[in-house]
C-alpha cells in the first residue's frame, strides 16, 4: 500500500472553493470558451501547484502511472507526421493530467464533489437554455449539443452529471440542504437533457452503468471467504473476456451484420464500421509507434479527408475513430494500447480490493469507470487535453487508492 501520510490537504475557504470551481468549469466549458477556458485552467492549476511545490512534486512521483500516456503522447512527436501538433497536444494533455492529480490530492474531497456538482449543474442549465443544435453528418438529423462541441460530448457530460448527482444526493456524509438541493436539481436537469437529446445509446449506457454499479456495490458487501471471492472474480473476468471476444469475432466475420439486418437495423453502427476499417489500415501501416498523438485528423491528410467526406462533416472538424482501442493504437502504437489495457486491469483490481459502502468518491468513480468502459467500444473520448473526462479518469484512479491524507491550514 502506498504511504501518503505526509500529504496534506488545503483546507477549504472561499478562495480555494473559487479556484477549484473555476478549474473544473474551465474543463466543462472548454468547447464553448476555447483558449479562455484553457488559460483559466492553467492559472488555477498553477496556483495549487506552487502553493506547496515540494509536495506537488511528491504527489506526481507517487502517481506517475497516470502520466505515462501523456508522456508517450509528447514523445510521439519524434515520429509523428505532424510533430508540432503531437508535441503541443501531448504537452497540453500532460498539463491537464498533472494539475488534475495535484488538485484531486490537495483539495478536500467534499469540496471537489460540490464543485463538480455546481459546474455540471451550470453546464446542464446552460445547455437547456441555449438550446443549441448541430447537424449530425452520420445520420442527417439535427442533434442537441448544448454548450458542447458535439452530441457525444453532451451525452458524456450529461452521464457524468447523473452519476455525480446520485452520489451527492444519497452518499454525502452529513448532508446539508444545499447538498440535497444540488443533487436533486442536477439529477433533474441532466435527466431532462438525456430525454431531450433523444440519445438512446447514452440513456442505455447510463442505465447499465447504474445497474452494474449497484450490483458491484452489493457484491462487495457480501461476507464470503477470500477463496470464494477470488473464484467469483476470476469467473466474472473470464465471462467478460468471452463476451468481448465474441463481439470482436462477430464484427470481423460478418455475423453481427446478419444479426442487425434481421432486426432491420444499420449494421454499420451509423458508419462506425467503415471508420474502424480505415483505422485498422493505419494500424497495419505503423503498428509499433503509431501515427502520433492527434496527428491523423489533420487537414490535407488523405485518411482524414476521406472520413470527413464519408461522414458529411466539414474538413478540419474534430473527429476520432469511435473506438478507444483503435484510436489509441492508431495514435500511440501498440505501447499506448498496452498502457491503456494495463491501466484498465489495475483499475478493476483496485475496485474489487476496495470494500466500500457509502464513500461518495468511490461511488462516482465506479460509475465513471463503468460508463467510460461501456462507451469505449463505440466512442474514443478518453485522453484529450483540457477536458473534464481526463480529470475524472484521474479522480477515479486516485479514489480507489488507499492513501491516507490529513487536513491542515495552508498560509
N, C-alpha and C positions, 0 to 999 in steps of 0.2 A: 504494500500500500504506500502511495506517495505521502510524504510528510510536508504539509503546508502550515504547520503550526506557527511559523514566523510570518505568514502572510497576513496583512492587516486590511481591514475594510475601511473605506472612507465613510464616516458617519454622515447620515443624510441630513442636509439642511436645504433651504430653498435654492441656494446657488447650485448645489450638487444635483438636486432634482431637475433643475432647469437644464443643466449641462447634459444630463442623461436623456431627458426628453427631446432636446434639440438633436442630439446624436441619433437617436432612434427615428425621429421624424424625418431627418435628412435621408435615412435609408429608405423609409416608406415612400417619401415624396420625391425620390431621386429622378424617376422618369418624367415627372412634371416640372421640376425646378432645375434639373441638369447640373451644370457646373456650380451653381449657387449651393445646392444641397451637398455636393461633394466637398466644397470648401468648408461648409459648416461642420460636416462630419470630421474632417481632418483637424479643424480647430478644437472641437470638443474632445476628440480622442487625444490630441496632443496635450491638452490641459491635464487630463487624467494621467497620461504617461509621465509627464515631468513633475507631477505632484510628489512622486517618490520614484525617481528614476531607477535606483538600485533594485527596488522591489519589483518594478515593472519588468526589468531585465530577468530577474529571478523567475517571475511568473512565465515569461515567454520561453525560457530554457526548459522549465518543467513541462510545458505544453507544446514542445517543438513538433510533435507529431501533426498538429493542426496546421503547421507551416510548411510541411513537406510539398504538398501540391502547389501552393503559391510560389515556393522557391523553384520547383520544377518548371512552372509557367515562365518565370523570369529567365531561367537557363535555356528554355526552348527558343528564345530569341537568337541563340547562336546558330541554329539550323533552320529557322523558320523562313518561309518565302517572303514574309513581311516582318523583318526583325524589329523594326521600331514599334509596330503595333503590338507585337508579342511582348516586348520589353515594357512598354507603357502599361498594357493591360496586366501583366504579371506584377509589376510594382504596385499598381492600384489594388489588386487582389491581396497582395501581401499586407499593405497598409490597413485595408478593411479588416482582414483577419487579425492582425496584430492589435489594433485598437479594440476590436470586439473581445478578444481574450482578456485584455487588461481590464476593461470595464466590467465584464462578467465577474472577474475575480475581486475587483476592488470595491464594487458597489453592492450595498445590501440587496439581497435577493428580493425582498418585498418591494423595495424602490424600483428595481428593474421590472417587476411584474406590473406595477402600477403605470410606469412609463410606457411599457409595451401596450398595455390596455388603452391608455389615453391616446397614444399616437395612432393606433389602429382604429380606434373609435372615430378620431378626427378624419382619417382616410376613408372609412366606410361612409360617414355622413357626407363628406365632400363628394364621394362617388355617386351617392344618391342624388345630391343637389345639382351637381354639374351635368349629370345625365349624358355623358359623352359616349358616342357610339363610333365604331370603326368597321369598315368593310373587311370581312374575313375572306381573303382571296381563295382559300381552300374550299369554302362552302358557298361563296357568293352571297352570304347573308350578312346583315349588319349586326354586330355584337356589342354589348355594353362593355366598355373598358374603364369607365370612371376616370380616376386620376392617373391610371397606369398606362403603360405603353402598349399593352395587348390584353386580349381576353384571358390568355393563360396566366399572366401576372395578376390580373384582377382575381381570378379564381384561386390562385395560390395564396394571396394575401387574405382573401376572404376566408379561406380554410384555416389559416393561422388564427384569424380573429375568432372563429368559432371555438377552436381548442383553447385559446387563451381565456376567452370569456367563461368557459366551463370551469377552468382551474381557478380563476379569480372568484367566481360566484360560489363554488362549492368547497374549495380546498384551502383558501387563505385562512391561516390561523387567527383566531380572534377577529373576525371580520367586522368592519365598520359599515355604517350606512352608505358611505361613499363607495367602498369596495363592492358592496352588494349592487348598488345602482350602476356602477361602471360595468360589472359583469353582466347584468341584466340587459342594459341598453346596447352593449357591444354584441351580445348574442342576438338581439332583435334586429339591429341594423345589418349585421353580417348575414343573417338568415334571409332577410329581405333581398339583399343583393344576390345571393345564391339563386333565389327564386326568379328574380328579375333578369338575371344573366342567362337563364334557361340553359345552363351548362349541366347536362345530365351526368357527364363524366366527373365533374367536380363534386356534385352532390353525392354520387355513388362513392367516390373516394373518401369524402368526409364521413359518410355513414359507416363505411367499412372500417375506417381508422378509429372511429369512436368505439365501435363494437369490439374490435381487436384490442383496443386499449383497456377496456373494462374486463375483457377475458383474461388478458395477461395480468392485470392488477389482481383479479380474483384468484388466479392460479398462484401468484406469489404469496397470497395469504394462507394458502392451504398448508397444514402441518403434515409433511410426509418425510420419509427418510431421504438422506442425501443421495443414496444409491438409486432410489426410485426416481428422484427428481432428475438426476443425471440421465437416466434411461429415457424418461419422457422428453427431456430437452433434445436428446440425440434423435429420437424418433420424429419429433416435430421438425427439427432441422432437416433430417433426411426427407421427410414428406415435402417440405418447401422446395428443396433442391429438385425433387422429382417433378413437382408442378412446373417450376421454371424450365427445366429441361424439356418437358412435354410441350410447353408453349413454344420454345425455340424450335423444336423439331417440327411442330405443326406449321409454323410460319415458313420454314425452309423447304418443306415438302408439299406445299400447297393444300395440306389438309385443312388449314384454317380458312383458306379461300372457299373451299367447297362448303364448309360449315356456315360461313357468313352468307354465301349465296342461298343456302337452304332457308336462312332466316330473312332473306330479301334485304340484306344489309350490305354496305360497302366493304368489300374485303380488303381494300387498300387502307382502311382506317383513315379516311379523309386524306389520302395521298401520302401517308407516312411510309408505306412500304417502298414507294419509289425513292423517297428521300433516304431511307435506310440503305437501299441498294447503292445509291451514289456514295454514301458514307463508307460502305464496305469496300467499294472500289478504291477510295482514297487510302483506306487501311492497308489494302493489298499492295499499294504503291510504296508505303512507308510504315510498316507495322511496328518498327522498333522505336523510332524517335517521334513519329507523328509530324503533322504539318506545322506545328507551332501554335501556341495559345492564341485564340481568337484570330487566326490567320487564314481562315477558309472563306468566311462570308465577307469578302472584300470586293469592292467594285473592280471590274475587269477580270476577276477570277472566273475561269470558264465554268467550273463546277457551281460556283455561287450564282452566276448569271443564269445558268440553266435551271437551277432550283427556283430562283426568284420568278423566272418566266413561267415555270410549271405551276407555281403557287399563286400566280397572278398578283404579285406584290411588286412595288417599285424597286428598281435596282438600288442597292445600298441599304435596304431595310434590315433591321435586326432579325436574325434568324438562327436556328440551330437544327440539329438532326433529329429532334423529337425522340431521343432515346439517350439516356445519360451514359450508358455503356459504350455505344457507338461514338457519341460526342467526345468523350474523354479519350478514347483510343485514337480517334482521328486527330485530335489536337495535341495530345501529350504522349502518344505512343503506348506501348504495352506497359511501360513502367508506371505511367499515370493510371492506367486501368488497374494494375496490381495494387497500387497505393490506395485507390478507392475501395476495391474489394476487401482488402485487409482492414481498412477503416470500418467498413460495414460489419465485418465479422467481430471485430473488437467491440463495436457498439452493441451488438447482440449479446456478447459475453457480459458486458457491463450491466446491461438491462437485467439479465437473468441472475446475476450475482447480487442485485440490489433488491432488498426486501422492503419495499416502501408501501405505505398505506395511503397517506394523505399529504405527502410532500408536493405542493403545487408545482414546483420547478420540475420535478420528475414526471408529474402527470403531463405537463406541457411537453416536455422533452420526448416522452414516449409517443405522444400523439404526433409530434413533428416528425420523428423518425419514421413512424408507420406511414404517414401521409406522403412524405417525400420518397420513401421506398416504393410505394404503390405507383406514384407518379413517374418514377424513374424509367419505367418501361415505355411510356408514351410521351414524355417530356424530357427536356435537358435544361433545367433551370438552376442547377447547382453550380457552385464555383464561379460566380460572377461578381465583379467588384461593385462596391457601393450599393449593395442590396441587403435587405432585411434577411433574406434567405441565408446568406453567408453568416450573418450574426447568429441566426438561430441554429445553424449547424454547430457552431462553436458552443452555443448555450446548451444544446442537447448533450454534446460530448462531455462538457465540464460538469453538468448537473449530475451525471451518473458516476462522477468521481467521488471517492470517499474522503476527500480532503477536509481538514479542519481549518476554520478561519475564526478570527476574533475581531470585535469592533473596537476601534479607538477613535478619538478625536484627532483630526488632522489639521494642523495650523494652516 
